[in-house]
Amino acid sequence: MMKTVEQVKHYHIRRMADGDIPQALEIDLDAFPNQWPHPSASSFHHELRNKLAHYIVVCEDGIPENGGNGQSVTGLKEIALYIRQLFSHDRFFRAGKTVQSREYLAGMAGIWMMVDEAHIVTIAVRTTRKNLGLGEWLLINIIELAQQLRAKYVTLEVRVSNKTAQALYEKYGFATAGTRRKYYSDNGEDALIMTTCELDSPPYQATLQSLKDEHRNRCSRCYP
Ligand SMILES: CC(C)(COP(=O)(O)OP(=O)(O)OC[C@H]1O[C@@H](n2cnc3c(N)ncnc32)[C@H](O)[C@@H]1OP(=O)(O)O)[C@@H](O)C(=O)NCCC(=O)NCCS
């Protein structure tokens, strides 16, 4: 599944910061083009201050401010984002309250801690950075973060039609625990509820470790 990239880039993962919000909005638009409504800059701004919410981003190393991906910042998606920004009722978005991150973000993921459960609220990789192992790396980091935060399980909802994401989750031991009928308001699609077994159980830890080892072997660009 993973492709080799002509120009090998290296990546690192860190916590999301306010300066990442414009790119987080871009990634969200790119990854979930048909979803409605999309999160606003204000909602990300609040999320980053919500003690129960935890967001991470995967960044390209050594990338200049313009994204450095050979694309100008005047692509159609960027123009759409700019127009949204211009006419937005979102005060945070319009006010340009924060300095934008200089790093190019390839993807992001977030969880909400709900008692002993970490609930994945988003995981997304830019279209141009798919199939490089970055979605998997985000998931590994989210599971590890959930463990550090003392979660017993990781859960999520996924569209029944989203076989790509389901394959990723199944690989990491998520099993279908139920269905939420007509969960998605944009098209009335059902959601599968998927959950891990107990994170600290020895079988899960063994599986996770071998998947991490395999990922490390296949994705050297993720590890210094
Ligand atoms: C789901 C998503 C995050 C995967 O990210 P990615 O970086 O492209 O995936 P990776 O390269 O890390 O692949 C990891 C695993 O995902 C699954 N996968 C990835 N692309 C796939 C595809 N086209 N078809 C089937 N499975 C696929 C496989 O299990 C793969 O493991 P493998 O290489 O051992 O087969 C990405 O496709 C995405 O952002 N999709 C849009 C947003 C989305 O649907 N998010 C999930 C919401 S619940």
The ligand as a MOL file (V3000), in Angstrom:
LIG
                    3D

  0  0  0     0  0            999 V3000
M  V30 BEGIN CTAB
M  V30 COUNTS 48 50 0 0 0
M  V30 BEGIN ATOM
M  V30 1 C -7.7260 7.1370 6.6830 0
M  V30 2 C -6.4260 7.9250 6.4350 0
M  V30 3 C -6.1480 8.7880 7.6760 0
M  V30 4 C -5.2870 6.9380 6.2080 0
M  V30 5 O -4.0860 7.6780 6.1170 0
M  V30 6 P -2.8720 7.2810 5.1470 0
M  V30 7 O -1.6950 8.0450 5.6010 0
M  V30 8 O -3.2590 7.4390 3.7330 0
M  V30 9 O -2.7270 5.7190 5.4610 0
M  V30 10 P -1.3710 4.8920 5.6780 0
M  V30 11 O -0.4830 5.0680 4.5170 0
M  V30 12 O -0.8200 5.2060 7.0200 0
M  V30 13 O -1.9290 3.3910 5.6440 0
M  V30 14 C -2.1450 2.6760 6.8450 0
M  V30 15 C -3.2220 1.6450 6.6750 0
M  V30 16 O -4.4650 2.2630 6.3150 0
M  V30 17 C -5.1940 1.3940 5.4290 0
M  V30 18 N -5.2780 2.0440 4.1130 0
M  V30 19 C -4.6690 3.1810 3.7120 0
M  V30 20 N -5.0510 3.4760 2.4460 0
M  V30 21 C -5.8940 2.4960 2.0480 0
M  V30 22 C -6.6500 2.2500 0.8630 0
M  V30 23 N -6.5580 3.0680 -0.1960 0
M  V30 24 N -7.4590 1.1600 0.8170 0
M  V30 25 C -7.5490 0.3150 1.8710 0
M  V30 26 N -6.8520 0.5020 3.0370 0
M  V30 27 C -6.0520 1.5750 3.1140 0
M  V30 28 C -4.3830 0.1070 5.3490 0
M  V30 29 O -4.7840 -0.7160 6.4190 0
M  V30 30 C -2.9710 0.6290 5.5900 0
M  V30 31 O -2.1070 -0.3740 6.0810 0
M  V30 32 P -1.2380 -1.2550 5.0300 0
M  V30 33 O -0.3260 -0.2840 4.3410 0
M  V30 34 O -0.5190 -2.2220 5.9070 0
M  V30 35 O -2.2330 -1.8890 4.0900 0
M  V30 36 C -6.5380 8.8060 5.1650 0
M  V30 37 O -6.9640 8.0080 4.0800 0
M  V30 38 C -7.4690 9.9860 5.2850 0
M  V30 39 O -7.0680 11.0580 5.7490 0
M  V30 40 N -8.7260 9.8210 4.8440 0
M  V30 41 C -9.6980 10.9130 4.8550 0
M  V30 42 C -10.1380 11.2480 6.2420 0
M  V30 43 C -10.7880 10.0600 6.9320 0
M  V30 44 O -11.5730 9.3400 6.3380 0
M  V30 45 N -10.4810 9.9070 8.2430 0
M  V30 46 C -11.0730 8.8820 9.0650 0
M  V30 47 C -12.3340 9.3620 9.6570 0
M  V30 48 S -13.0920 8.1490 10.7260 0
M  V30 END ATOM
M  V30 BEGIN BOND
M  V30 1 1 1 2
M  V30 2 1 2 3
M  V30 3 1 2 4
M  V30 4 1 2 36
M  V30 5 1 4 5
M  V30 6 1 5 6
M  V30 7 2 6 7
M  V30 8 1 6 8
M  V30 9 1 6 9
M  V30 10 1 9 10
M  V30 11 2 10 11
M  V30 12 1 10 12
M  V30 13 1 10 13
M  V30 14 1 13 14
M  V30 15 1 14 15
M  V30 16 1 15 16
M  V30 17 1 15 30
M  V30 18 1 16 17
M  V30 19 1 17 18
M  V30 20 1 17 28
M  V30 21 1 18 19
M  V30 22 1 18 27
M  V30 23 2 19 20
M  V30 24 1 20 21
M  V30 25 1 21 22
M  V30 26 2 21 27
M  V30 27 1 22 23
M  V30 28 2 22 24
M  V30 29 1 24 25
M  V30 30 2 25 26
M  V30 31 1 26 27
M  V30 32 1 28 29
M  V30 33 1 28 30
M  V30 34 1 30 31
M  V30 35 1 31 32
M  V30 36 2 32 33
M  V30 37 1 32 34
M  V30 38 1 32 35
M  V30 39 1 36 37
M  V30 40 1 36 38
M  V30 41 2 38 39
M  V30 42 1 38 40
M  V30 43 1 40 41
M  V30 44 1 41 42
M  V30 45 1 42 43
M  V30 46 2 43 44
M  V30 47 1 43 45
M  V30 48 1 45 46
M  V30 49 1 46 47
M  V30 50 1 47 48
M  V30 END BOND
M  V30 END CTAB
M  END
